Amino acid sequence: MLRLSGLTIATTNMRQMVRFYNAVFDARLKATVHIGSQQFYGGKIGALELTLCPNAIAGVVAQQNRQQLRFEVGDIERAIQRGLACHGSEINPIDEYKGAKVASLADPDGNTIEFVQLMS
């Protein structure tokens, strides 16, 4: 059996990232581990464990993410509005494509996220 059970995101702007993921995905991120002066946060997106790791520890050097997450949502307008209100930035506005509404945002650290709302 193969199952994705967790995701760790290295972050440079922890406060804005916690606010964004809690508002958009109801991740319920809470402070977990301290390493030195660095605070980690943990929560969930659906059944997926989410960890925000300070980039000062992770040491990731990237101009843009090399992967993009796609989430199916029940209300794409609400998800996009919440993301924009929490320091997200619009990549692609809401549009219709193959029987779905689609849009994408960047989170406060610039990671791109695609949102899809299936239309009945």
Backbone as JSON Lines, residues from 0, in Angstrom:
{"i":0,"aa":"M","n":[0.85,-1.19,0.0],"ca":[0.0,0.0,0.0],"c":[0.89,1.24,0.0]}
{"i":1,"aa":"L","n":[0.52,2.2,-0.78],"ca":[1.23,3.47,-0.85],"c":[0.23,4.58,-0.61]}
{"i":2,"aa":"R","n":[0.55,5.47,0.35],"ca":[-0.37,6.54,0.69],"c":[0.45,7.75,1.13]}
{"i":3,"aa":"L","n":[0.14,8.9,0.59],"ca":[0.77,10.14,1.04],"c":[0.14,10.52,2.37]}
{"i":4,"aa":"S","n":[0.97,10.64,3.42],"ca":[0.41,10.89,4.74],"c":[0.79,12.24,5.31]}
{"i":5,"aa":"G","n":[1.77,12.91,4.71],"ca":[2.18,14.18,5.27],"c":[2.87,15.07,4.26]}
{"i":6,"aa":"L","n":[2.91,16.35,4.6],"ca":[3.53,17.37,3.77],"c":[4.23,18.36,4.69]}
{"i":7,"aa":"T","n":[5.49,18.66,4.39],"ca":[6.22,19.68,5.13],"c":[6.54,20.81,4.17]}
{"i":8,"aa":"I","n":[6.24,22.03,4.6],"ca":[6.52,23.21,3.79],"c":[7.55,24.05,4.55]}
{"i":9,"aa":"A","n":[8.68,24.3,3.91],"ca":[9.68,25.21,4.47],"c":[9.18,26.63,4.25]}
{"i":10,"aa":"T","n":[9.15,27.43,5.3],"ca":[8.55,28.75,5.19],"c":[9.46,29.85,5.72]}
{"i":11,"aa":"T","n":[9.4,31.0,5.07],"ca":[10.19,32.15,5.51],"c":[9.33,33.16,6.27]}
{"i":12,"aa":"N","n":[8.02,33.13,6.07],"ca":[7.13,34.06,6.75],"c":[6.1,33.26,7.53]}
{"i":13,"aa":"M","n":[6.53,32.73,8.67],"ca":[5.72,31.78,9.43],"c":[4.35,32.34,9.82]}
{"i":14,"aa":"R","n":[4.3,33.54,10.36],"ca":[3.03,34.08,10.85],"c":[1.99,34.16,9.72]}
{"i":15,"aa":"Q","n":[2.38,34.69,8.56],"ca":[1.45,34.8,7.43],"c":[1.08,33.43,6.88]}
{"i":16,"aa":"M","n":[2.03,32.5,6.87],"ca":[1.74,31.15,6.36],"c":[0.75,30.43,7.27]}
{"i":17,"aa":"V","n":[0.91,30.55,8.59],"ca":[-0.03,29.92,9.52],"c":[-1.42,30.51,9.31]}
{"i":18,"aa":"R","n":[-1.51,31.81,9.2],"ca":[-2.81,32.47,8.99],"c":[-3.44,32.01,7.68]}
{"i":19,"aa":"F","n":[-2.66,31.97,6.6],"ca":[-3.16,31.57,5.29],"c":[-3.71,30.14,5.31]}
{"i":20,"aa":"Y","n":[-2.92,29.18,5.78],"ca":[-3.35,27.77,5.74],"c":[-4.49,27.51,6.71]}
{"i":21,"aa":"N","n":[-4.55,28.21,7.82],"ca":[-5.69,28.07,8.72],"c":[-6.96,28.65,8.1]}
{"i":22,"aa":"A","n":[-6.86,29.78,7.42],"ca":[-8.03,30.42,6.82],"c":[-8.53,29.67,5.59]}
{"i":23,"aa":"V","n":[-7.62,29.28,4.71],"ca":[-8.03,28.68,3.44],"c":[-8.37,27.21,3.58]}
{"i":24,"aa":"F","n":[-7.62,26.46,4.38],"ca":[-7.77,25.01,4.48],"c":[-8.25,24.52,5.84]}
{"i":25,"aa":"D","n":[-8.53,25.44,6.76],"ca":[-8.91,25.06,8.13],"c":[-7.91,24.03,8.68]}
{"i":26,"aa":"A","n":[-6.63,24.31,8.49],"ca":[-5.56,23.37,8.86],"c":[-5.37,23.24,10.36]}
{"i":27,"aa":"R","n":[-5.88,24.19,11.13],"ca":[-5.76,24.16,12.59],"c":[-4.31,24.0,13.03]}
{"i":28,"aa":"L","n":[-3.45,24.78,12.4],"ca":[-2.03,24.74,12.74],"c":[-1.81,25.28,14.14]}
{"i":29,"aa":"K","n":[-1.02,24.55,14.9],"ca":[-0.66,24.92,16.27],"c":[0.85,24.8,16.42]}
{"i":30,"aa":"A","n":[1.41,25.61,17.31],"ca":[2.84,25.51,17.61],"c":[3.14,24.11,18.13]}
{"i":31,"aa":"T","n":[4.22,23.51,17.63],"ca":[4.6,22.17,18.07],"c":[6.0,22.22,18.68]}
{"i":32,"aa":"V","n":[6.99,21.96,17.89],"ca":[8.37,21.83,18.37],"c":[9.14,23.13,18.23]}
{"i":33,"aa":"H","n":[9.99,23.4,19.21],"ca":[10.97,24.49,19.14],"c":[12.34,23.86,18.92]}
{"i":34,"aa":"I","n":[13.09,24.37,17.99],"ca":[14.51,24.01,17.85],"c":[15.26,25.32,17.92]}
{"i":35,"aa":"G","n":[15.96,25.52,19.03],"ca":[16.58,26.81,19.27],"c":[15.49,27.86,19.35]}
{"i":36,"aa":"S","n":[15.62,28.91,18.57],"ca":[14.6,29.96,18.56],"c":[13.56,29.74,17.47]}
{"i":37,"aa":"Q","n":[13.63,28.63,16.76],"ca":[12.75,28.36,15.62],"c":[11.53,27.54,16.04]}
{"i":38,"aa":"Q","n":[10.35,28.03,15.67],"ca":[9.08,27.38,16.02],"c":[8.5,26.66,14.81]}
{"i":39,"aa":"F","n":[8.13,25.4,14.98],"ca":[7.44,24.61,13.98],"c":[5.94,24.66,14.28]}
{"i":40,"aa":"Y","n":[5.12,24.43,13.25],"ca":[3.67,24.36,13.41],"c":[3.17,23.08,12.75]}
{"i":41,"aa":"G","n":[2.15,22.47,13.34],"ca":[1.58,21.25,12.79],"c":[0.07,21.32,12.76]}
{"i":42,"aa":"G","n":[-0.51,20.67,11.77],"ca":[-1.96,20.61,11.63],"c":[-2.32,19.59,10.56]}
{"i":43,"aa":"K","n":[-3.48,19.74,9.97],"ca":[-3.94,18.81,8.93],"c":[-4.69,19.55,7.84]}
{"i":44,"aa":"I","n":[-4.54,19.06,6.63],"ca":[-5.4,19.44,5.51],"c":[-6.11,18.15,5.13]}
{"i":45,"aa":"G","n":[-7.39,18.05,5.47],"ca":[-8.09,16.78,5.31],"c":[-7.41,15.74,6.19]}
{"i":46,"aa":"A","n":[-7.02,14.62,5.6],"ca":[-6.32,13.57,6.34],"c":[-4.8,13.71,6.26]}
{"i":47,"aa":"L","n":[-4.32,14.71,5.56],"ca":[-2.9,14.91,5.33],"c":[-2.27,15.72,6.46]}
{"i":48,"aa":"E","n":[-1.27,15.16,7.12],"ca":[-0.53,15.89,8.15],"c":[0.24,17.02,7.49]}
{"i":49,"aa":"L","n":[0.14,18.23,8.05],"ca":[0.85,19.38,7.51],"c":[1.8,19.92,8.57]}
{"i":50,"aa":"T","n":[3.05,20.12,8.18],"ca":[4.05,20.73,9.06],"c":[4.63,21.94,8.36]}
{"i":51,"aa":"L","n":[4.65,23.07,9.07],"ca":[5.37,24.24,8.58],"c":[6.69,24.29,9.33]}
{"i":52,"aa":"C","n":[7.77,24.25,8.57],"ca":[9.12,24.21,9.11],"c":[9.83,25.52,8.77]}
{"i":53,"aa":"P","n":[10.44,26.18,9.75],"ca":[11.17,27.41,9.44],"c":[12.27,27.14,8.41]}
{"i":54,"aa":"N","n":[12.32,27.96,7.38],"ca":[13.34,27.76,6.35],"c":[14.75,27.96,6.89]}
{"i":55,"aa":"A","n":[14.88,28.66,8.01],"ca":[16.2,28.79,8.63],"c":[16.75,27.42,9.01]}
{"i":56,"aa":"I","n":[15.89,26.46,9.27],"ca":[16.3,25.09,9.57],"c":[16.33,24.25,8.3]}
{"i":57,"aa":"A","n":[15.3,24.37,7.47],"ca":[15.21,23.55,6.26],"c":[16.3,23.9,5.24]}
{"i":58,"aa":"G","n":[16.64,25.17,5.14],"ca":[17.69,25.6,4.22],"c":[17.35,25.46,2.76]}
{"i":59,"aa":"V","n":[16.08,25.58,2.4],"ca":[15.67,25.46,1.01],"c":[16.0,26.75,0.27]}
{"i":60,"aa":"V","n":[16.65,26.61,-0.88],"ca":[16.94,27.75,-1.74],"c":[16.14,27.53,-3.02]}
{"i":61,"aa":"A","n":[15.11,28.36,-3.21],"ca":[14.24,28.19,-4.39],"c":[13.64,29.53,-4.76]}
{"i":62,"aa":"Q","n":[13.54,29.78,-6.05],"ca":[12.87,30.97,-6.53],"c":[11.38,30.72,-6.68]}
{"i":63,"aa":"Q","n":[11.0,29.48,-6.93],"ca":[9.6,29.09,-7.07],"c":[9.51,27.6,-6.75]}
{"i":64,"aa":"N","n":[8.33,27.17,-6.29],"ca":[8.15,25.76,-5.98],"c":[8.32,24.89,-7.21]}
{"i":65,"aa":"R","n":[8.72,23.65,-7.0],"ca":[8.88,22.7,-8.1],"c":[7.73,21.71,-8.16]}
{"i":66,"aa":"Q","n":[6.77,21.86,-7.29],"ca":[5.57,21.05,-7.3],"c":[4.4,21.99,-7.06]}
{"i":67,"aa":"Q","n":[3.23,21.55,-7.49],"ca":[2.03,22.37,-7.25],"c":[0.94,21.46,-6.71]}
{"i":68,"aa":"L","n":[0.36,21.85,-5.61],"ca":[-0.73,21.09,-5.04],"c":[-2.05,21.5,-5.69]}
{"i":69,"aa":"R","n":[-2.97,20.55,-5.83],"ca":[-4.3,20.82,-6.38],"c":[-5.32,20.35,-5.36]}
{"i":70,"aa":"F","n":[-6.25,21.23,-5.02],"ca":[-7.28,20.9,-4.04],"c":[-8.65,21.05,-4.67]}
{"i":71,"aa":"E","n":[-9.49,20.05,-4.47],"ca":[-10.89,20.15,-4.87],"c":[-11.64,20.79,-3.72]}
{"i":72,"aa":"V","n":[-12.37,21.85,-4.02],"ca":[-13.1,22.59,-2.99],"c":[-14.58,22.68,-3.36]}
{"i":73,"aa":"G","n":[-15.41,22.9,-2.36],"ca":[-16.84,23.02,-2.6],"c":[-17.26,24.42,-3.01]}
{"i":74,"aa":"D","n":[-16.46,25.42,-2.64],"ca":[-16.78,26.82,-2.94],"c":[-15.49,27.54,-3.31]}
{"i":75,"aa":"I","n":[-15.19,27.59,-4.59],"ca":[-13.92,28.15,-5.04],"c":[-13.82,29.65,-4.76]}
{"i":76,"aa":"E","n":[-14.95,30.35,-4.9],"ca":[-14.92,31.8,-4.63],"c":[-14.5,32.06,-3.18]}
{"i":77,"aa":"R","n":[-15.05,31.29,-2.25],"ca":[-14.72,31.45,-0.83],"c":[-13.25,31.14,-0.57]}
{"i":78,"aa":"A","n":[-12.75,30.05,-1.15],"ca":[-11.35,29.67,-0.96],"c":[-10.41,30.75,-1.48]}
{"i":79,"aa":"I","n":[-10.69,31.29,-2.65],"ca":[-9.84,32.33,-3.24],"c":[-9.92,33.61,-2.42]}
{"i":80,"aa":"Q","n":[-11.12,34.01,-2.02],"ca":[-11.27,35.23,-1.21],"c":[-10.51,35.12,0.1]}
{"i":81,"aa":"R","n":[-10.6,33.97,0.77],"ca":[-9.88,33.78,2.03],"c":[-8.37,33.83,1.8]}
{"i":82,"aa":"G","n":[-7.91,33.21,0.74],"ca":[-6.49,33.23,0.44],"c":[-5.97,34.63,0.17]}
{"i":83,"aa":"L","n":[-6.71,35.4,-0.62],"ca":[-6.29,36.77,-0.93],"c":[-6.31,37.65,0.32]}
{"i":84,"aa":"A","n":[-7.26,37.41,1.21],"ca":[-7.36,38.19,2.45],"c":[-6.21,37.88,3.42]}
{"i":85,"aa":"C","n":[-5.55,36.75,3.2],"ca":[-4.47,36.31,4.11],"c":[-3.11,36.31,3.4]}
{"i":86,"aa":"H","n":[-2.86,37.35,2.61],"ca":[-1.56,37.57,1.95],"c":[-1.24,36.58,0.84]}
{"i":87,"aa":"G","n":[-2.26,35.9,0.3],"ca":[-2.05,35.11,-0.9],"c":[-2.09,36.05,-2.1]}
{"i":88,"aa":"S","n":[-1.58,35.59,-3.23],"ca":[-1.64,36.42,-4.44],"c":[-2.2,35.6,-5.6]}
{"i":89,"aa":"E","n":[-2.98,36.27,-6.42],"ca":[-3.64,35.59,-7.53],"c":[-2.64,35.24,-8.62]}
{"i":90,"aa":"I","n":[-2.7,33.99,-9.05],"ca":[-1.91,33.54,-10.2],"c":[-2.83,33.49,-11.42]}
{"i":91,"aa":"N","n":[-3.92,32.75,-11.3],"ca":[-4.93,32.65,-12.36],"c":[-6.29,32.87,-11.73]}
{"i":92,"aa":"P","n":[-7.09,33.81,-12.28],"ca":[-8.43,34.05,-11.73],"c":[-9.34,32.86,-12.01]}
{"i":93,"aa":"I","n":[-10.48,32.85,-11.35],"ca":[-11.46,31.79,-11.54],"c":[-11.92,31.76,-12.99]}
{"i":94,"aa":"D","n":[-11.89,30.57,-13.57],"ca":[-12.29,30.37,-14.96],"c":[-12.97,29.01,-15.04]}
{"i":95,"aa":"E","n":[-13.66,28.74,-16.13],"ca":[-14.27,27.43,-16.34],"c":[-13.42,26.64,-17.32]}
{"i":96,"aa":"Y","n":[-13.24,25.34,-16.99],"ca":[-12.43,24.47,-17.83],"c":[-12.93,23.03,-17.66]}
{"i":97,"aa":"K","n":[-13.37,22.43,-18.74],"ca":[-13.8,21.03,-18.76],"c":[-14.77,20.68,-17.63]}
{"i":98,"aa":"G","n":[-15.81,21.46,-17.48],"ca":[-16.84,21.16,-16.5],"c":[-16.48,21.48,-15.06]}
{"i":99,"aa":"A","n":[-15.5,22.34,-14.88],"ca":[-15.09,22.71,-13.52],"c":[-14.71,24.19,-13.5]}
{"i":100,"aa":"K","n":[-14.76,24.76,-12.3],"ca":[-14.19,26.09,-12.08],"c":[-12.78,25.87,-11.56]}
{"i":101,"aa":"V","n":[-11.82,26.61,-12.08],"ca":[-10.43,26.46,-11.67],"c":[-9.82,27.84,-11.41]}
{"i":102,"aa":"A","n":[-8.86,27.87,-10.52],"ca":[-8.12,29.1,-10.21],"c":[-6.85,28.7,-9.48]}
{"i":103,"aa":"S","n":[-5.9,29.62,-9.4],"ca":[-4.7,29.33,-8.62],"c":[-4.22,30.57,-7.9]}
{"i":104,"aa":"L","n":[-3.64,30.32,-6.74],"ca":[-3.06,31.35,-5.87],"c":[-1.64,30.96,-5.53]}
{"i":105,"aa":"A","n":[-0.89,31.94,-5.07],"ca":[0.38,31.68,-4.41],"c":[0.18,31.97,-2.94]}
{"i":106,"aa":"D","n":[0.71,31.11,-2.06],"ca":[0.63,31.39,-0.63],"c":[1.61,32.51,-0.28]}
{"i":107,"aa":"P","n":[1.67,32.97,0.95],"ca":[2.55,34.1,1.29],"c":[4.03,33.89,0.99]}
{"i":108,"aa":"D","n":[4.47,32.64,0.9],"ca":[5.87,32.36,0.55],"c":[6.08,32.09,-0.93]}
{"i":109,"aa":"G","n":[5.0,32.19,-1.74],"ca":[5.12,32.04,-3.19],"c":[4.86,30.66,-3.73]}
{"i":110,"aa":"N","n":[4.46,29.69,-2.9],"ca":[4.12,28.35,-3.38],"c":[2.77,28.4,-4.09]}
{"i":111,"aa":"T","n":[2.7,27.87,-5.3],"ca":[1.45,27.93,-6.05],"c":[0.53,26.78,-5.67]}
{"i":112,"aa":"I","n":[-0.77,27.09,-5.64],"ca":[-1.8,26.12,-5.26],"c":[-2.93,26.25,-6.26]}
{"i":113,"aa":"E","n":[-3.38,25.12,-6.79],"ca":[-4.5,25.11,-7.73],"c":[-5.76,24.69,-6.99]}
{"i":114,"aa":"F","n":[-6.86,25.36,-7.31],"ca":[-8.16,25.04,-6.71],"c":[-9.11,24.65,-7.84]}
{"i":115,"aa":"V","n":[-9.9,23.6,-7.59],"ca":[-10.86,23.1,-8.57],"c":[-12.19,22.9,-7.87]}
{"i":116,"aa":"Q","n":[-13.25,23.4,-8.5],"ca":[-14.61,23.15,-8.01],"c":[-15.35,22.47,-9.14]}
{"i":117,"aa":"L","n":[-15.75,21.21,-8.94],"ca":[-16.49,20.48,-9.95],"c":[-17.88,21.06,-10.04]}
{"i":118,"aa":"M","n":[-18.39,21.18,-11.26],"ca":[-19.73,21.72,-11.48],"c":[-20.65,20.56,-11.84]}
{"i":119,"aa":"S","n":[-21.84,20.54,-11.24],"ca":[-22.79,19.45,-11.48],"c":[-23.5,19.63,-12.78]}
